[in-house]
Amino acid sequence: MRYIEIRCRVQPVAEGAEILTALLGEIGCDSFMEWEEGLLAYIPEKDFSESRLKGISLPKESGIEWSYTVSRMEDKDWNAEWESHYEPVWIDKRCHIHAPFHAADPGAEYDIVIEPKMSFGTAHHETTAQMISLMLEEPCGGKALLDMGAGTGVLAILAWKKGARPVTAIDIDEWAYNNMLENTQLNGADGIRCIMGDAGAIPDERYDIILANINRNILLQDMPCYVQHLNHGGTLMMSGFYDGDDLRIIREMAERNGLTYNSHRQQNKWVAARFTRP
């Protein structure tokens, strides 16, 4: 099958790439990869429509700017190509994340299988890796946990393996939702409740731990909702933003909503931060 590559240059990259993934998925793109200037999206040539691509628009208030170029790709088995470049990931020498075509590691404290399908949340990105690192330090046994912007479901699956119960995972993208369902099955974590939607889809429940690896603007928008669903004494971990002004703004919003800043970690300017609700 021949594919079209849509090479998107996005500013700011983090916020724009996530929104574009959803919008490009609606016009038939079925594979995505991050690159330093934005997002690479792939669509079967038979499904490609230049007019539908041109029709994609982002709200002016988002502040996101993007442009694209289109090229036809060589005819090859792209799934095999992706698999040949996908490497397993180790986090803190404790958590081993790999695709089904890689062997499990019996020495791993937590071994997680993720069917990548060029999706976000495979732990190769700094935000996911740092959230996993935070999760490895967090007591989860018997705690109710919510994973917002769950993507592949890797964080929810780790929480399940650490004994969190119940676990709910939510993502707005249908493709991510379906991938999440597949991955929970692969890991024997089919007790995780998977929901497609945004913050408005959070069940009328409270949680001891809430994870949100999304982007700065969505975090700022939805943080009051997260706090409403967070038990007193509970933990909110967030990532998807940068050090510096982003962290300052996130921290200010969290404190306005009654949260206490605990700590953060940084990798290549990406930040993951931990807050608690007194």
Secondary structure, DSSP 8 states (H G I E B T S, - for coil): --EEEEEEEEESHHHHHHHHHHHHHHTT--EEEEETTEEEEEEEGGG--HHHHHT----GGG--EEEEEEEE--SS-HHHHHHHH---EEETTTEEEE-TTS---TT-SEEEE---TT-S-SS-SHHHHHHHHHHHHS--TT--EEEET-TTSHHHHHHHHTT-SSEEEEES-HHHHHHHHHHHHHTT-TTSEEEES-GGG--S--EEEEEEES-HHHHHHHHHHHHHTEEEEEEEEEEEEETTHHHHHHHHHHHHTT-EEEEEEEETTEEEEEEE--
